[in-house]
């Protein structure tokens, strides 16, 4: 089974210091790039997270402080990683909820202007959960009839994710072999930001999804309560969320001038 692609897609997996998108850091990233002609390119980087890796996390992925002590930081690697994925859609396992948001935070911290405006995201876990409700290891066994060796190794997990997606397309007639369809099928509720603090109403307008202004239009809240914008920018929200809020505020300002 060969994926029908109109542009490259990069399957990727992260190993991290934890699961907090705002505060945790990447310790390993593996990218498998698939071109429309079927050519594959892969690259794995170990990353110095510039913070201690909790022992309980090391027990999961096996990466210690000592292993990454002399590795480059994400900021030093960011441009190379971005150059590999910049022309591609993205795919992963739970990537819409974790890997893509965390990658975006790391990119923005490294002063790389990363966004998803012109790319699609295929989350193989969402497809799997809609069809079978299992983990990646179980998915690999179920769809590919093989045991996943080196689970929680970014490279092994990335390769397994790609193989599972191809097997899913083979198994389910209702799954179209196109990145656009798979992205839409694996999408969850649509948010303006990755973390889900800004959602859309039925008219496609951005609304807050939390706190005292939950359900209210972002533009109206920022206009009526200017100090709220400053509080949001200084509070512990993801950088990408702040980027989206700033863009909404600038758009509203420009609309008034127009």
C-alpha angles and dihedrals in degrees: 000000000000119000114241102234133178091187134009120286123208117209109199142173133196132209110200146176090256145321102280106112093202102045108022125086140215118258097174135014127185123189127192110190118200118195124207090253091056097256113145130211124182136185134173126196130191110214133204102227093198089230135075118277108229113243092233089057093047088056088061102047102016096231113136133192088251093054093058100031093103097034122107120266120248090254089059091049100037098094094050092048092046092049089055095051104028096097095041145085114236133238134182148132109278085348097140092059101034122002099048095044092048093045089051091053092050092048093050091048086054090052093250111138099228123175141148099231097116101029138071128228123217114195108197092189092060091051089048094048092048089052108031115355102231145126125263093261090050091045091053091049093044099047103027099028091228134112116246107239118200094018111192090032104122093222095049092045092049094051091045091051091054092048092048092052092052090049091048091055090050093049103044118056091195091064110090117215096239131103092227093056094043092049092051092044093050095043120110125203107328117251132182090225130037097244095055100242092123119046135171129251123217090277092055093252120143116253134177113254098196145046130010093332096050110149094013124121112263092221093053094047093049091048096048096038108032093172091063090069091055091048091052093051092051096042126088097272124135116273091239091055089053090048091054092047091051091050091051091050092048091047091052091048092050091048090056091051090049 
